[in-house]
Amino acid sequence: MDVQTKSNEQITNMLNDWYIEIRARHLGNAHKLRLEIDKKIHNIEEDQNLLLYYSLLDFRHQYLMDHLSIGKNSFDKIESFNTPTDNLLSYYYFFFKAIHATSIGNYNLARKYYDKAEIKLKEIPDQLEHAEFYYKLSTFSCHNQQYVPAIKQASKAKEIFSKYKGYELNIGYCNNLSGLSCTHLKEYELAEEYFISAMDIFQKEKEEQAILYVRHNLGFMYANQNLSELAIRYLSEINSKSTNNYRAILIEACEHAKLNNKNKALELLEKGLKISNELKIEEYQHRFKILLAINNEIPGEKLEPIILAGMIYFEKENLYEYIDEYNEKLAIKFYHEDNHSKASKYFYLSSKARKKSHNKGALK
């Protein structure tokens, strides 16, 4: 065996270990291994498969450490390689591409790649990888406004993780995600049970980042119940510790708007729009633009094209909750301006979207 082959084998083993730490959410161990690998990776320039494997795990590592830093261009380096033919590499390629597409709000594309990854998954015997897949599929379903499937997928992942030692954090993340889905379904008592269970695990493991995820979701749950001051208490803490959490920024801004704190809402909305523009997250670009226009109390005739621009994206991705919400806001605006024809039109479109949203969220 020549020196190059030995070196490549050693790096392959290190990459395998790196992914195991990433999958177990062991941030410190994953970071340490990444530093060790980065010292050796320049030795494998001829091995394209190994370089692709490294690039895939580098993306997955970035997502683990700060998933809100993922933007439209975060997969570009991986796309510079040929599509892999090796079964495991092609599974990772489709799986991570689905994770990336979900992160940037490209849900139709994400579904396509989750389907491709699931076919490849059948040939992978590692049950922990099956659990990881169903956890991330649950994340996709939740963001894609399919909450009943999301709970089932998280439960499936949790059942597998529970059979193995050292995966307590993963169980906590499954509980946190189920709590978020229950919040969307307005099952607040059950959501709180899931969040408390997740928080207990994360506090026991002293995982500060994971604790913040639960506190973010608790803030969202209180916002959903119009407990604005309590929601702001949680969300302002998140936003003081994270400079780029455009999701928490949007929720906090909405709660300030409910309390008529228009200047604070404006400050947050402008900040959130800047971040989502930099990352090219189309979903949040539209949402921040619409909410800024509403906060600035612009006339209905000027608000309408801003909302309609967002509707093109929301309809393409079948995001009926947003179609319902923003059509209703536009209808109310026109109603207050005595433009009853347009108010009636947008109330109807809102009602139509609400029915579709209900059917999609409860889809078995």
N, C-alpha and C positions, 0 to 999 in steps of 0.2 A: 504493500500500500504506500503510495507516494505521499510526500509532505502535504501537497495541496488537498488530496482526498481526506487525509486525517484532519486537516484544518477545517474543511467543509463539514465533516461529520461532527466535529466539536461544536461548530457554530449552529448546525441544525439542532443538536441536543439542547443548546442554550436557548434557541428560539422556541423549541417545544416547551421548555421550562418557563420561559417568559409568558407564553400564552396561558399556561396553567395558573400562574400568579395573577394575570389579568382577569381570567375567568372567575377566580376565587375572590376578586375585588381586594387583593392584598396590595394596596397602593405602594407601600414602602418597598416591599420585595420586588414588585414589578419595576419600579424606578431604578433600584439597584442593579437588577439584571440588564435593564436597558443601557445603563452606563457602561457595563462590562462588554456588552455586545457591540456598542458603538466604537469601542477601541479596536475591535477585530474585524469589523464588517468590511473595511477597505481591502481586505485580503481575498475577497470572493467576487471580484468584478466580472470574472468570466462566467460565473454560474447564475444565469438569468432567473432560474426557478427559485434559488436561494435568495436572490435580491428581491424578487417579487414577494416571497414569504416575509422577508424583513419589512418591506414597505406596507404590506397588509397589516402586520402586527403593530407597526409604527402608527398607522391610522387608528387601530383599535386601542392602542395605549393612549393616544391623544384624546379619544372619545371617553375613556375611563377617567382620565385625570381632569378633563374639563369639557364635557359634552357640549356646552354652550359656546365653545370656541369653534365648533365645526361649522364651516360655511360651504357655499356652493363649490368652491375650488379645492376643497380638502381631499378630494379623491383623484386630483389631476395626476399626481406622481404615479399612482397605481395604473391609471389609464394609459400611461406611456409604454407599459408592457403589453405583450401579446396576451390575449385571453388564455388562461392556463388550461391544459388538457389533463394534467394530473388530478385525480379525483378529489383528494383532500384540499389541494390548492384551489381547485375550481369551486368547491364548497365554500371555502373562506371568501373567495372573490365574490360570489353571489350573495352570501350572507352579509358581508361587510358593506357591499354596495347597497343592499336593502336598508341597513342601518343608516348609511349616509343619506340615502334618498328620504328616509323618514325624518331625519334631522333637519333637512332643508324644506320639508313640506311637499315633497314630490311623491304623494301617496300612491298614485296609480303605478308609477315606476317601482316603488318599494314593494307593492304587492306582487308584481311580475318577478322581481328578484327573490322574494321570500319563497315563491312557488318553485323557482329553479333550485334554490338552496335546499328546500325540503326534499326534493327528489334525490339530490346528492347525499343528504343526511341519512337516507335509508341504508346506504352502504357503509356508514360509520358506526362501529360497534360501541364506541365510548358513550355511555348513558349520560354522563355529565354534560357532554356536548349537546345531547338531545334536550336536556333541561335548560341549558343556556339558550338554545334556539327558541324554545317555547316561551322563555322569559322575554326575549327581545321581540318575538312575534306579538306577545301581549302588549308590549310597549307601543308597537305599531298600531295595533287594534285600538288602543286607548286614544292615541293621537288622531287616529282616523275616525273617531267618534263611533266605535263599535264596542260598547262597554261590556255587554254580556259575554261575547267571545273573549274579550280581554281577561275577564275574571276567570273563565274556564282555562285559558292558556296559562295564566299565572299559577293557578292551582295545580295544573299538570306539572309545571316546572318545579314548584315547591315540593310536590310529592317525591320527585326524583332526588332533588337536592337533600331532602330529609334523610335519605338512606345512606349518606356519606358524611364522614367526619370532616370538619374544617370548612363547611359551607354554610355556616350560620348567617354570615352576611348576605349570602344569596337568598336565604329564606326571608331575611328582613326586607330585602328589596322586593321580593314577591308580595309580601304583606303591604308594603308601601304602595305598590302599583295597584293592588286590589282595592286599597283604600281610595286611591284616586278615581278608579272606575266607579266605585260606589258613590263617591261625591257627585260625579256627573249624573248618576242615576237618582240623585237626591235621597239616597239611603244613608243619611248622615250618622245614625247611631252605629251602623255596621262599619261605615268608613272610619269612624273614630276608634273602634275596636282594632281594626287593622293597623291604623297609625300608631296606637299605643303599643301594640305588639312589636311593630317595626322599631319604634323608638327604644323599647326595652333592650332589644338585641343590639342596636347601634351604640347605646350608652354603655352596655356591658363590654362591648368590643372597643370602646373609646374611639369611634370613627366619626370625627367631627363633620366631615363632608357629607356623610350619609345622614347624620342628624339634621343638617341644614335642609336636605331634600324633604325630610318629613315635615319640618317646620314650614317650609314653602307650601307643601300640600295642605297643611292645617290652615295656613293663611288663606289659601284658595277655598277651602271648605267654609271658613267663616265668611268670606266674601260672597259665596253662593247663597248664604243664609242672610245676607244684608247686615251682618255684624261688622260694619265697616271699620270702626275704631279698633276692634280686636284684630281684624284682618291686617290693618295697617301696622299694628304693633309687631306682628310676625314678619310681614313682608319687608318692612323698613329695616329690620335686623338682617334679613337675607341680602338686601340691596346695599347695606353698609359693608358687608363682608365680601360681596362679589360685585365687580364693576361692570360685568357684561351680561347679567342675567335678564335678558330682554323679556322673558316670560313673567318673572316676578315684578319687573318694572311696569309692565302693562296692567297686571292685576292691581298693583298698588295705585297706579294712576287712576284707574276706574273707581276705586274706593274713595280717593280724594275728590273725584268729580261728583260722586254721590253726596258727599258732605259739603259740596259747593266750594271746596278748596281749589279754585280754578287755577291759580298761579302755580301751586305745587303740582297739580295734574299736568299743566302745560310743560313745566320743567322736566317731569318724568317722561312724558310722551315724546318730547323733542330728543331726549337722550336715547330712548328706546328706538326711535326711528333711525337715528344716526348709527346705532349698533347693527340693526337689521339691514340697513343699506350697505354697511361695510361687509357684512357676512353674506349679503345677497339672499336673505331669507324672505322669499316672496310673500308667504303667508302673513308674516308679521309686518312687512312693509305696508301691505294693504290695511291691516288692522290698525296700525299706528296712524296712518294717514287719515283714515275714517274717523278715528277717535279724536285726533287733533282738530279736524274740521268741526266736529260736534262740539268739542270743548270751546272752540273759538266762536261758536254760535253764528256760523255763516248761514246765509239764506238757503232755503231748500233747493232753489234752482242751481246753486253752486255746489251744494252738498251732493246732489243727485249724480253728477258725472264721476265724482270721487268714489261713491259707493258702487256705481255700475262698473267701474274699472276693477274693483275688488271682486264683483260678482262673476266676472269672466273666469278668474282664478278659482273662486270658491265652487262654482258650478263644475268646472273641469275636474276638480278633485272630490266632488260630491260632499262638500263640507256643509251639510244642510243646517247645522246649528247656527253658523255664521250668516247664512242666507236668510234664515228666519230672523235673527237678531237685528241685522243691519237694515233689512227691508222694513221691519217694525219701527226702528228709529227714524227712518226716512218718512214713513207714513205719519208718525206722530208730528214730525217737523211740518209736513204739508198740512196736517189737520189744524195745527195752531196758526198756520198762515191762511186758513180758510180756503186752501186749495183742495176741495173735497174730492175732486175727480182723481187727482194723483194720490191723495191719502187713501182712497178706497182701493186703488190699484195695488199699492204697496202693502196694505193690510191683507189683501187677498194673497199676494205672493208670499207674504210672511206665513200665513196660515197654511198654505200649500207646502212650504218647506218644513214647517213644524211636523206635519204628518209624516213626511219622508224621514225626518230626523228621528222621530219616535220609532219608526219601523227599522231604520238602520241600527240604532243604538241597542235595540232588543233582539237583533238578528241572531238566530241560533247558529 
